[in-house]
Structure formats: structure tokens, C-alpha cells
């Protein structure tokens, strides 16, 4: 059971780190030049690919304030 818990922790830990990378880039007060935008888009693609590949049918819901 501990081994399963570690696998789940690693999977979600990686997903959260990839999401945090996107969030930190997007949630910046700095100006977005072409290079920064390109990096953000690449980071989003990486996160979405990982999430879809490891989380199966689990989906990300979006909420509005």
C-alpha cells in the first residue's frame, strides 16, 4: 500500500509542479514578450500532455469568480 501511495504522490506532485510553472509565468506582472509567451505555451502543452497521459478520464474543471 505504501508503494501505491508513493506512486500516486509522485504522479500528482509532478502534475502540480508542471501546473505551478504555468501559473507562475502567467500570474506575473511582467510584460510578455514573444519569448515569454512561447515559453508559457510550451509549458502549458507540457502540463496538458502529462495530465492527459497520467490522469486518464479525470478532468480539470474551471471555476469563475
CHARMM internal coordinates of N, CA and C (Angstrom, degrees):
IC EDIT
DIST 1 N 1 CA 1.4445
DIST 1 CA 1 C 1.5286
ANGL 1 N 1 CA 1 C 111.00
DIST 1 C 2 N 1.3253
ANGL 1 CA 1 C 2 N 117.24
DIHE 1 N 1 CA 1 C 2 N -39.20
DIST 2 N 2 CA 1.4639
ANGL 1 C 2 N 2 CA 120.41
DIHE 1 CA 1 C 2 N 2 CA 177.95
DIST 2 CA 2 C 1.5201
ANGL 2 N 2 CA 2 C 111.16
DIHE 1 C 2 N 2 CA 2 C -60.50
DIST 2 C 3 N 1.3227
ANGL 2 CA 2 C 3 N 115.83
DIHE 2 N 2 CA 2 C 3 N -38.09
DIST 3 N 3 CA 1.4588
ANGL 2 C 3 N 3 CA 120.28
DIHE 2 CA 2 C 3 N 3 CA -179.86
DIST 3 CA 3 C 1.5297
ANGL 3 N 3 CA 3 C 110.30
DIHE 2 C 3 N 3 CA 3 C -64.39
DIST 3 C 4 N 1.3296
ANGL 3 CA 3 C 4 N 117.15
DIHE 3 N 3 CA 3 C 4 N -42.20
DIST 4 N 4 CA 1.4636
ANGL 3 C 4 N 4 CA 120.95
DIHE 3 CA 3 C 4 N 4 CA 177.49
DIST 4 CA 4 C 1.5206
ANGL 4 N 4 CA 4 C 110.72
DIHE 3 C 4 N 4 CA 4 C -63.04
DIST 4 C 5 N 1.3160
ANGL 4 CA 4 C 5 N 116.31
DIHE 4 N 4 CA 4 C 5 N -41.90
DIST 5 N 5 CA 1.4611
ANGL 4 C 5 N 5 CA 120.82
DIHE 4 CA 4 C 5 N 5 CA 179.44
DIST 5 CA 5 C 1.5252
ANGL 5 N 5 CA 5 C 110.38
DIHE 4 C 5 N 5 CA 5 C -62.20
DIST 5 C 6 N 1.3135
ANGL 5 CA 5 C 6 N 117.45
DIHE 5 N 5 CA 5 C 6 N -39.04
DIST 6 N 6 CA 1.4619
ANGL 5 C 6 N 6 CA 121.31
DIHE 5 CA 5 C 6 N 6 CA 179.12
DIST 6 CA 6 C 1.5216
ANGL 6 N 6 CA 6 C 111.04
DIHE 5 C 6 N 6 CA 6 C -66.71
DIST 6 C 7 N 1.3288
ANGL 6 CA 6 C 7 N 117.06
DIHE 6 N 6 CA 6 C 7 N -39.52
DIST 7 N 7 CA 1.4662
ANGL 6 C 7 N 7 CA 121.36
DIHE 6 CA 6 C 7 N 7 CA 178.12
DIST 7 CA 7 C 1.5281
ANGL 7 N 7 CA 7 C 109.98
DIHE 6 C 7 N 7 CA 7 C -62.02
DIST 7 C 8 N 1.3289
ANGL 7 CA 7 C 8 N 116.45
DIHE 7 N 7 CA 7 C 8 N -45.90
DIST 8 N 8 CA 1.4681
ANGL 7 C 8 N 8 CA 120.89
DIHE 7 CA 7 C 8 N 8 CA 179.31
DIST 8 CA 8 C 1.5270
ANGL 8 N 8 CA 8 C 110.43
DIHE 7 C 8 N 8 CA 8 C -64.49
DIST 8 C 9 N 1.3221
ANGL 8 CA 8 C 9 N 116.81
DIHE 8 N 8 CA 8 C 9 N -43.42
DIST 9 N 9 CA 1.4658
ANGL 8 C 9 N 9 CA 120.84
DIHE 8 CA 8 C 9 N 9 CA 178.90
DIST 9 CA 9 C 1.5226
ANGL 9 N 9 CA 9 C 111.08
DIHE 8 C 9 N 9 CA 9 C -60.54
DIST 9 C 10 N 1.3159
ANGL 9 CA 9 C 10 N 117.38
DIHE 9 N 9 CA 9 C 10 N -42.73
DIST 10 N 10 CA 1.4667
ANGL 9 C 10 N 10 CA 120.97
DIHE 9 CA 9 C 10 N 10 CA 179.13
DIST 10 CA 10 C 1.5236
ANGL 10 N 10 CA 10 C 111.28
DIHE 9 C 10 N 10 CA 10 C -65.01
DIST 10 C 11 N 1.3276
ANGL 10 CA 10 C 11 N 116.25
DIHE 10 N 10 CA 10 C 11 N -42.53
DIST 11 N 11 CA 1.4626
ANGL 10 C 11 N 11 CA 121.23
DIHE 10 CA 10 C 11 N 11 CA -178.70
DIST 11 CA 11 C 1.5301
ANGL 11 N 11 CA 11 C 110.72
DIHE 10 C 11 N 11 CA 11 C -62.38
DIST 11 C 12 N 1.3296
ANGL 11 CA 11 C 12 N 116.67
DIHE 11 N 11 CA 11 C 12 N -50.02
DIST 12 N 12 CA 1.4598
ANGL 11 C 12 N 12 CA 120.17
DIHE 11 CA 11 C 12 N 12 CA -179.41
DIST 12 CA 12 C 1.5275
ANGL 12 N 12 CA 12 C 111.71
DIHE 11 C 12 N 12 CA 12 C -71.91
DIST 12 C 13 N 1.3169
ANGL 12 CA 12 C 13 N 116.97
DIHE 12 N 12 CA 12 C 13 N -33.22
DIST 13 N 13 CA 1.4618
ANGL 12 C 13 N 13 CA 119.95
DIHE 12 CA 12 C 13 N 13 CA 176.84
DIST 13 CA 13 C 1.5166
ANGL 13 N 13 CA 13 C 111.43
DIHE 12 C 13 N 13 CA 13 C -61.12
DIST 13 C 14 N 1.3235
ANGL 13 CA 13 C 14 N 116.61
DIHE 13 N 13 CA 13 C 14 N -44.85
DIST 14 N 14 CA 1.4737
ANGL 13 C 14 N 14 CA 120.56
DIHE 13 CA 13 C 14 N 14 CA 178.02
DIST 14 CA 14 C 1.5201
ANGL 14 N 14 CA 14 C 110.73
DIHE 13 C 14 N 14 CA 14 C -64.49
DIST 14 C 15 N 1.3326
ANGL 14 CA 14 C 15 N 117.39
DIHE 14 N 14 CA 14 C 15 N -43.64
DIST 15 N 15 CA 1.4658
ANGL 14 C 15 N 15 CA 120.56
DIHE 14 CA 14 C 15 N 15 CA 179.16
DIST 15 CA 15 C 1.5252
ANGL 15 N 15 CA 15 C 110.85
DIHE 14 C 15 N 15 CA 15 C -60.38
DIST 15 C 16 N 1.3190
ANGL 15 CA 15 C 16 N 117.00
DIHE 15 N 15 CA 15 C 16 N -42.65
DIST 16 N 16 CA 1.4627
ANGL 15 C 16 N 16 CA 120.17
DIHE 15 CA 15 C 16 N 16 CA -179.62
DIST 16 CA 16 C 1.5229
ANGL 16 N 16 CA 16 C 111.95
DIHE 15 C 16 N 16 CA 16 C -68.33
DIST 16 C 17 N 1.3192
ANGL 16 CA 16 C 17 N 117.66
DIHE 16 N 16 CA 16 C 17 N -36.90
DIST 17 N 17 CA 1.4649
ANGL 16 C 17 N 17 CA 120.14
DIHE 16 CA 16 C 17 N 17 CA 176.72
DIST 17 CA 17 C 1.5265
ANGL 17 N 17 CA 17 C 111.28
DIHE 16 C 17 N 17 CA 17 C -64.83
DIST 17 C 18 N 1.3337
ANGL 17 CA 17 C 18 N 116.70
DIHE 17 N 17 CA 17 C 18 N -41.72
DIST 18 N 18 CA 1.4616
ANGL 17 C 18 N 18 CA 120.04
DIHE 17 CA 17 C 18 N 18 CA 178.13
DIST 18 CA 18 C 1.5255
ANGL 18 N 18 CA 18 C 110.89
DIHE 17 C 18 N 18 CA 18 C -65.66
DIST 18 C 19 N 1.3378
ANGL 18 CA 18 C 19 N 116.93
DIHE 18 N 18 CA 18 C 19 N -40.16
DIST 19 N 19 CA 1.4608
ANGL 18 C 19 N 19 CA 120.36
DIHE 18 CA 18 C 19 N 19 CA 177.32
DIST 19 CA 19 C 1.5263
ANGL 19 N 19 CA 19 C 110.66
DIHE 18 C 19 N 19 CA 19 C -65.28
DIST 19 C 20 N 1.3238
ANGL 19 CA 19 C 20 N 116.93
DIHE 19 N 19 CA 19 C 20 N -41.89
DIST 20 N 20 CA 1.4670
ANGL 19 C 20 N 20 CA 121.06
DIHE 19 CA 19 C 20 N 20 CA -179.70
DIST 20 CA 20 C 1.5247
ANGL 20 N 20 CA 20 C 111.10
DIHE 19 C 20 N 20 CA 20 C -60.79
DIST 20 C 21 N 1.3150
ANGL 20 CA 20 C 21 N 116.55
DIHE 20 N 20 CA 20 C 21 N -37.13
DIST 21 N 21 CA 1.4637
ANGL 20 C 21 N 21 CA 120.32
DIHE 20 CA 20 C 21 N 21 CA 178.32
DIST 21 CA 21 C 1.5281
ANGL 21 N 21 CA 21 C 110.20
DIHE 20 C 21 N 21 CA 21 C -61.44
DIST 21 C 22 N 1.3256
ANGL 21 CA 21 C 22 N 116.77
DIHE 21 N 21 CA 21 C 22 N -43.36
DIST 22 N 22 CA 1.4712
ANGL 21 C 22 N 22 CA 121.33
DIHE 21 CA 21 C 22 N 22 CA 177.05
DIST 22 CA 22 C 1.5272
ANGL 22 N 22 CA 22 C 110.26
DIHE 21 C 22 N 22 CA 22 C -64.91
DIST 22 C 23 N 1.3123
ANGL 22 CA 22 C 23 N 116.12
DIHE 22 N 22 CA 22 C 23 N -47.77
DIST 23 N 23 CA 1.4633
ANGL 22 C 23 N 23 CA 121.52
DIHE 22 CA 22 C 23 N 23 CA -177.32
DIST 23 CA 23 C 1.5276
ANGL 23 N 23 CA 23 C 111.51
DIHE 22 C 23 N 23 CA 23 C -60.52
DIST 23 C 24 N 1.3120
ANGL 23 CA 23 C 24 N 116.82
DIHE 23 N 23 CA 23 C 24 N -45.16
DIST 24 N 24 CA 1.4604
ANGL 23 C 24 N 24 CA 120.07
DIHE 23 CA 23 C 24 N 24 CA -178.73
DIST 24 CA 24 C 1.5209
ANGL 24 N 24 CA 24 C 112.08
DIHE 23 C 24 N 24 CA 24 C -64.64
DIST 24 C 25 N 1.3142
ANGL 24 CA 24 C 25 N 117.41
DIHE 24 N 24 CA 24 C 25 N -36.23
DIST 25 N 25 CA 1.4635
ANGL 24 C 25 N 25 CA 120.44
DIHE 24 CA 24 C 25 N 25 CA 177.51
DIST 25 CA 25 C 1.5212
ANGL 25 N 25 CA 25 C 110.62
DIHE 24 C 25 N 25 CA 25 C -69.75
DIST 25 C 26 N 1.3260
ANGL 25 CA 25 C 26 N 116.76
DIHE 25 N 25 CA 25 C 26 N -44.86
DIST 26 N 26 CA 1.4572
ANGL 25 C 26 N 26 CA 121.76
DIHE 25 CA 25 C 26 N 26 CA -175.69
DIST 26 CA 26 C 1.5183
ANGL 26 N 26 CA 26 C 111.92
DIHE 25 C 26 N 26 CA 26 C -73.04
DIST 26 C 27 N 1.3175
ANGL 26 CA 26 C 27 N 117.21
DIHE 26 N 26 CA 26 C 27 N -34.77
DIST 27 N 27 CA 1.4546
ANGL 26 C 27 N 27 CA 122.60
DIHE 26 CA 26 C 27 N 27 CA -175.08
DIST 27 CA 27 C 1.5286
ANGL 27 N 27 CA 27 C 111.09
DIHE 26 C 27 N 27 CA 27 C -90.10
DIST 27 C 28 N 1.3005
ANGL 27 CA 27 C 28 N 116.13
DIHE 27 N 27 CA 27 C 28 N 38.71
DIST 28 N 28 CA 1.4599
ANGL 27 C 28 N 28 CA 121.87
DIHE 27 CA 27 C 28 N 28 CA -178.05
DIST 28 CA 28 C 1.5196
ANGL 28 N 28 CA 28 C 109.53
DIHE 27 C 28 N 28 CA 28 C -108.05
DIST 28 C 29 N 1.3028
ANGL 28 CA 28 C 29 N 116.31
DIHE 28 N 28 CA 28 C 29 N 148.26
DIST 29 N 29 CA 1.4622
ANGL 28 C 29 N 29 CA 120.02
DIHE 28 CA 28 C 29 N 29 CA 176.83
DIST 29 CA 29 C 1.5276
ANGL 29 N 29 CA 29 C 111.31
DIHE 28 C 29 N 29 CA 29 C -88.69
DIST 29 C 30 N 1.3257
ANGL 29 CA 29 C 30 N 116.10
DIHE 29 N 29 CA 29 C 30 N 2.25
DIST 30 N 30 CA 1.4569
ANGL 29 C 30 N 30 CA 120.33
DIHE 29 CA 29 C 30 N 30 CA -179.46
DIST 30 CA 30 C 1.5220
ANGL 30 N 30 CA 30 C 111.08
DIHE 29 C 30 N 30 CA 30 C -78.62
DIST 30 C 31 N 1.3085
ANGL 30 CA 30 C 31 N 115.84
DIHE 30 N 30 CA 30 C 31 N 154.83
DIST 31 N 31 CA 1.4605
ANGL 30 C 31 N 31 CA 122.86
DIHE 30 CA 30 C 31 N 31 CA 177.99
DIST 31 CA 31 C 1.5289
ANGL 31 N 31 CA 31 C 109.65
DIHE 30 C 31 N 31 CA 31 C -67.60
DIST 31 C 32 N 1.3195
ANGL 31 CA 31 C 32 N 116.45
DIHE 31 N 31 CA 31 C 32 N 137.40
DIST 32 N 32 CA 1.4600
ANGL 31 C 32 N 32 CA 121.87
DIHE 31 CA 31 C 32 N 32 CA 177.04
DIST 32 CA 32 C 1.5175
ANGL 32 N 32 CA 32 C 109.28
DIHE 31 C 32 N 32 CA 32 C -90.69
DIST 32 C 33 N 1.3099
ANGL 32 CA 32 C 33 N 116.36
DIHE 32 N 32 CA 32 C 33 N 109.05
DIST 33 N 33 CA 1.4620
ANGL 32 C 33 N 33 CA 118.66
DIHE 32 CA 32 C 33 N 33 CA 171.33
DIST 33 CA 33 C 1.5268
ANGL 33 N 33 CA 33 C 107.81
DIHE 32 C 33 N 33 CA 33 C -90.77
DIST 33 C 34 N 1.3162
ANGL 33 CA 33 C 34 N 116.84
DIHE 33 N 33 CA 33 C 34 N 178.88
DIST 34 N 34 CA 1.4658
ANGL 33 C 34 N 34 CA 120.50
DIHE 33 CA 33 C 34 N 34 CA -177.10
DIST 34 CA 34 C 1.5271
ANGL 34 N 34 CA 34 C 112.26
DIHE 33 C 34 N 34 CA 34 C -59.68
DIST 34 C 35 N 1.3183
ANGL 34 CA 34 C 35 N 116.97
DIHE 34 N 34 CA 34 C 35 N -38.77
DIST 35 N 35 CA 1.4669
ANGL 34 C 35 N 35 CA 120.60
DIHE 34 CA 34 C 35 N 35 CA -179.09
DIST 35 CA 35 C 1.5289
ANGL 35 N 35 CA 35 C 111.01
DIHE 34 C 35 N 35 CA 35 C -66.43
DIST 35 C 36 N 1.3367
ANGL 35 CA 35 C 36 N 117.09
DIHE 35 N 35 CA 35 C 36 N -42.87
DIST 36 N 36 CA 1.4666
ANGL 35 C 36 N 36 CA 120.92
DIHE 35 CA 35 C 36 N 36 CA 179.84
DIST 36 CA 36 C 1.5254
ANGL 36 N 36 CA 36 C 110.74
DIHE 35 C 36 N 36 CA 36 C -65.80
DIST 36 C 37 N 1.3214
ANGL 36 CA 36 C 37 N 116.64
DIHE 36 N 36 CA 36 C 37 N -40.20
DIST 37 N 37 CA 1.4584
ANGL 36 C 37 N 37 CA 120.50
DIHE 36 CA 36 C 37 N 37 CA 178.25
DIST 37 CA 37 C 1.5248
ANGL 37 N 37 CA 37 C 110.97
DIHE 36 C 37 N 37 CA 37 C -65.43
DIST 37 C 38 N 1.3085
ANGL 37 CA 37 C 38 N 116.44
DIHE 37 N 37 CA 37 C 38 N -41.76
DIST 38 N 38 CA 1.4603
ANGL 37 C 38 N 38 CA 121.07
DIHE 37 CA 37 C 38 N 38 CA 178.35
DIST 38 CA 38 C 1.5294
ANGL 38 N 38 CA 38 C 110.91
DIHE 37 C 38 N 38 CA 38 C -62.28
DIST 38 C 39 N 1.3253
ANGL 38 CA 38 C 39 N 116.36
DIHE 38 N 38 CA 38 C 39 N -42.32
DIST 39 N 39 CA 1.4650
ANGL 38 C 39 N 39 CA 121.31
DIHE 38 CA 38 C 39 N 39 CA 178.00
DIST 39 CA 39 C 1.5232
ANGL 39 N 39 CA 39 C 110.80
DIHE 38 C 39 N 39 CA 39 C -63.18
DIST 39 C 40 N 1.3339
ANGL 39 CA 39 C 40 N 116.64
DIHE 39 N 39 CA 39 C 40 N -44.43
DIST 40 N 40 CA 1.4619
ANGL 39 C 40 N 40 CA 120.56
DIHE 39 CA 39 C 40 N 40 CA 178.91
DIST 40 CA 40 C 1.5246
ANGL 40 N 40 CA 40 C 110.92
DIHE 39 C 40 N 40 CA 40 C -60.95
DIST 40 C 41 N 1.3176
ANGL 40 CA 40 C 41 N 117.31
DIHE 40 N 40 CA 40 C 41 N -45.65
DIST 41 N 41 CA 1.4634
ANGL 40 C 41 N 41 CA 120.72
DIHE 40 CA 40 C 41 N 41 CA 179.58
DIST 41 CA 41 C 1.5250
ANGL 41 N 41 CA 41 C 111.34
DIHE 40 C 41 N 41 CA 41 C -61.62
DIST 41 C 42 N 1.3122
ANGL 41 CA 41 C 42 N 116.88
DIHE 41 N 41 CA 41 C 42 N -39.57
DIST 42 N 42 CA 1.4675
ANGL 41 C 42 N 42 CA 121.33
DIHE 41 CA 41 C 42 N 42 CA 177.36
DIST 42 CA 42 C 1.5330
ANGL 42 N 42 CA 42 C 110.39
DIHE 41 C 42 N 42 CA 42 C -65.13
DIST 42 C 43 N 1.3364
ANGL 42 CA 42 C 43 N 116.70
DIHE 42 N 42 CA 42 C 43 N -42.78
DIST 43 N 43 CA 1.4662
ANGL 42 C 43 N 43 CA 121.06
DIHE 42 CA 42 C 43 N 43 CA 178.60
DIST 43 CA 43 C 1.5305
ANGL 43 N 43 CA 43 C 111.12
DIHE 42 C 43 N 43 CA 43 C -63.39
DIST 43 C 44 N 1.3293
ANGL 43 CA 43 C 44 N 116.94
DIHE 43 N 43 CA 43 C 44 N -39.49
DIST 44 N 44 CA 1.4633
ANGL 43 C 44 N 44 CA 120.87
DIHE 43 CA 43 C 44 N 44 CA 177.91
DIST 44 CA 44 C 1.5244
ANGL 44 N 44 CA 44 C 109.89
DIHE 43 C 44 N 44 CA 44 C -64.30
DIST 44 C 45 N 1.3265
ANGL 44 CA 44 C 45 N 116.66
DIHE 44 N 44 CA 44 C 45 N -45.33
DIST 45 N 45 CA 1.4703
ANGL 44 C 45 N 45 CA 120.40
DIHE 44 CA 44 C 45 N 45 CA 177.85
DIST 45 CA 45 C 1.5267
ANGL 45 N 45 CA 45 C 111.29
DIHE 44 C 45 N 45 CA 45 C -59.15
DIST 45 C 46 N 1.3271
ANGL 45 CA 45 C 46 N 116.50
DIHE 45 N 45 CA 45 C 46 N -42.04
DIST 46 N 46 CA 1.4635
ANGL 45 C 46 N 46 CA 121.04
DIHE 45 CA 45 C 46 N 46 CA 179.49
DIST 46 CA 46 C 1.5249
ANGL 46 N 46 CA 46 C 110.54
DIHE 45 C 46 N 46 CA 46 C -62.89
DIST 46 C 47 N 1.3315
ANGL 46 CA 46 C 47 N 116.57
DIHE 46 N 46 CA 46 C 47 N -46.40
DIST 47 N 47 CA 1.4646
ANGL 46 C 47 N 47 CA 120.97
DIHE 46 CA 46 C 47 N 47 CA 179.02
DIST 47 CA 47 C 1.5249
ANGL 47 N 47 CA 47 C 111.34
DIHE 46 C 47 N 47 CA 47 C -61.18
DIST 47 C 48 N 1.3246
ANGL 47 CA 47 C 48 N 116.86
DIHE 47 N 47 CA 47 C 48 N -49.96
DIST 48 N 48 CA 1.4665
ANGL 47 C 48 N 48 CA 120.82
DIHE 47 CA 47 C 48 N 48 CA -177.07
DIST 48 CA 48 C 1.5291
ANGL 48 N 48 CA 48 C 110.83
DIHE 47 C 48 N 48 CA 48 C -62.93
DIST 48 C 49 N 1.3173
ANGL 48 CA 48 C 49 N 117.23
DIHE 48 N 48 CA 48 C 49 N -42.05
DIST 49 N 49 CA 1.4674
ANGL 48 C 49 N 49 CA 120.41
DIHE 48 CA 48 C 49 N 49 CA 178.56
DIST 49 CA 49 C 1.5257
ANGL 49 N 49 CA 49 C 111.15
DIHE 48 C 49 N 49 CA 49 C -62.03
DIST 49 C 50 N 1.3265
ANGL 49 CA 49 C 50 N 116.41
DIHE 49 N 49 CA 49 C 50 N -45.60
DIST 50 N 50 CA 1.4630
ANGL 49 C 50 N 50 CA 120.04
DIHE 49 CA 49 C 50 N 50 CA 179.12
DIST 50 CA 50 C 1.5277
ANGL 50 N 50 CA 50 C 110.39
DIHE 49 C 50 N 50 CA 50 C -63.14
DIST 50 C 51 N 1.3222
ANGL 50 CA 50 C 51 N 116.31
DIHE 50 N 50 CA 50 C 51 N -46.70
DIST 51 N 51 CA 1.4620
ANGL 50 C 51 N 51 CA 121.14
DIHE 50 CA 50 C 51 N 51 CA -177.46
DIST 51 CA 51 C 1.5211
ANGL 51 N 51 CA 51 C 110.91
DIHE 50 C 51 N 51 CA 51 C -60.35
DIST 51 C 52 N 1.3222
ANGL 51 CA 51 C 52 N 116.30
DIHE 51 N 51 CA 51 C 52 N -49.21
DIST 52 N 52 CA 1.4687
ANGL 51 C 52 N 52 CA 120.08
DIHE 51 CA 51 C 52 N 52 CA -179.66
DIST 52 CA 52 C 1.5300
ANGL 52 N 52 CA 52 C 111.63
DIHE 51 C 52 N 52 CA 52 C -64.39
DIST 52 C 53 N 1.3065
ANGL 52 CA 52 C 53 N 116.75
DIHE 52 N 52 CA 52 C 53 N -34.48
DIST 53 N 53 CA 1.4567
ANGL 52 C 53 N 53 CA 120.46
DIHE 52 CA 52 C 53 N 53 CA -178.38
DIST 53 CA 53 C 1.5119
ANGL 53 N 53 CA 53 C 114.62
DIHE 52 C 53 N 53 CA 53 C -76.65
DIST 53 C 54 N 1.3328
ANGL 53 CA 53 C 54 N 117.70
DIHE 53 N 53 CA 53 C 54 N -24.34
DIST 54 N 54 CA 1.4641
ANGL 53 C 54 N 54 CA 119.84
DIHE 53 CA 53 C 54 N 54 CA -175.36
DIST 54 CA 54 C 1.5204
ANGL 54 N 54 CA 54 C 114.56
DIHE 53 C 54 N 54 CA 54 C -112.75
DIST 54 C 55 N 1.3052
ANGL 54 CA 54 C 55 N 117.93
DIHE 54 N 54 CA 54 C 55 N -22.58
DIST 55 N 55 CA 1.4659
ANGL 54 C 55 N 55 CA 120.17
DIHE 54 CA 54 C 55 N 55 CA -175.11
DIST 55 CA 55 C 1.5250
ANGL 55 N 55 CA 55 C 113.20
DIHE 54 C 55 N 55 CA 55 C -96.69
DIST 55 C 56 N 1.3078
ANGL 55 CA 55 C 56 N 117.54
DIHE 55 N 55 CA 55 C 56 N -3.14
DIST 56 N 56 CA 1.4608
ANGL 55 C 56 N 56 CA 120.55
DIHE 55 CA 55 C 56 N 56 CA 177.51
DIST 56 CA 56 C 1.5133
ANGL 56 N 56 CA 56 C 112.73
DIHE 55 C 56 N 56 CA 56 C 63.34
DIST 56 C 57 N 1.3297
ANGL 56 CA 56 C 57 N 115.81
DIHE 56 N 56 CA 56 C 57 N -123.53
DIST 57 N 57 CA 1.4615
ANGL 56 C 57 N 57 CA 120.26
DIHE 56 CA 56 C 57 N 57 CA -175.44
DIST 57 CA 57 C 1.5232
ANGL 57 N 57 CA 57 C 113.11
DIHE 56 C 57 N 57 CA 57 C -88.45
DIST 57 C 58 N 1.3159
ANGL 57 CA 57 C 58 N 117.86
DIHE 57 N 57 CA 57 C 58 N 0.20
DIST 58 N 58 CA 1.4539
ANGL 57 C 58 N 58 CA 120.99
DIHE 57 CA 57 C 58 N 58 CA 176.91
DIST 58 CA 58 C 1.5182
ANGL 58 N 58 CA 58 C 108.72
DIHE 57 C 58 N 58 CA 58 C -65.82
DIST 58 C 59 N 1.3213
ANGL 58 CA 58 C 59 N 117.50
DIHE 58 N 58 CA 58 C 59 N 137.32
DIST 59 N 59 CA 1.4534
ANGL 58 C 59 N 59 CA 119.27
DIHE 58 CA 58 C 59 N 59 CA -178.98
DIST 59 CA 59 C 1.5167
ANGL 59 N 59 CA 59 C 110.90
DIHE 58 C 59 N 59 CA 59 C -122.23
DIST 59 C 60 N 1.3085
ANGL 59 CA 59 C 60 N 114.62
DIHE 59 N 59 CA 59 C 60 N 159.63
DIST 60 N 60 CA 1.4566
ANGL 59 C 60 N 60 CA 121.67
DIHE 59 CA 59 C 60 N 60 CA 177.90
DIST 60 CA 60 C 1.5163
ANGL 60 N 60 CA 60 C 107.02
DIHE 59 C 60 N 60 CA 60 C -93.83
DIST 60 C 61 N 1.3126
ANGL 60 CA 60 C 61 N 117.12
DIHE 60 N 60 CA 60 C 61 N 120.76
DIST 61 N 61 CA 1.4572
ANGL 60 C 61 N 61 CA 119.09
DIHE 60 CA 60 C 61 N 61 CA 177.14
DIST 61 CA 61 C 1.5150
ANGL 61 N 61 CA 61 C 108.83
DIHE 60 C 61 N 61 CA 61 C -93.61
DIST 61 C 62 N 1.3093
ANGL 61 CA 61 C 62 N 115.57
DIHE 61 N 61 CA 61 C 62 N 149.66
DIST 62 N 62 CA 1.4608
ANGL 61 C 62 N 62 CA 119.37
DIHE 61 CA 61 C 62 N 62 CA 179.40
DIST 62 CA 62 C 1.5181
ANGL 62 N 62 CA 62 C 108.83
DIHE 61 C 62 N 62 CA 62 C -113.01
DIST 62 C 63 N 1.2890
ANGL 62 CA 62 C 63 N 115.51
DIHE 62 N 62 CA 62 C 63 N 140.14
DIST 63 N 63 CA 1.4535
ANGL 62 C 63 N 63 CA 121.93
DIHE 62 CA 62 C 63 N 63 CA 179.71
DIST 63 CA 63 C 1.5143
ANGL 63 N 63 CA 63 C 108.58
DIHE 62 C 63 N 63 CA 63 C -120.90
DIST 63 C 64 N 1.3091
ANGL 63 CA 63 C 64 N 115.93
DIHE 63 N 63 CA 63 C 64 N 146.37
DIST 64 N 64 CA 1.4571
ANGL 63 C 64 N 64 CA 120.13
DIHE 63 CA 63 C 64 N 64 CA 175.57
DIST 64 CA 64 C 1.5119
ANGL 64 N 64 CA 64 C 108.54
DIHE 63 C 64 N 64 CA 64 C -112.52
DIST 64 C 65 N 1.2985
ANGL 64 CA 64 C 65 N 115.35
DIHE 64 N 64 CA 64 C 65 N 147.85
DIST 65 N 65 CA 1.4674
ANGL 64 C 65 N 65 CA 120.30
DIHE 64 CA 64 C 65 N 65 CA -179.92
DIST 65 CA 65 C 1.5027
ANGL 65 N 65 CA 65 C 110.70
DIHE 64 C 65 N 65 CA 65 C -87.63
END
COOR INIT
IC SEED 1 N 1 CA 1 C
IC BUILD
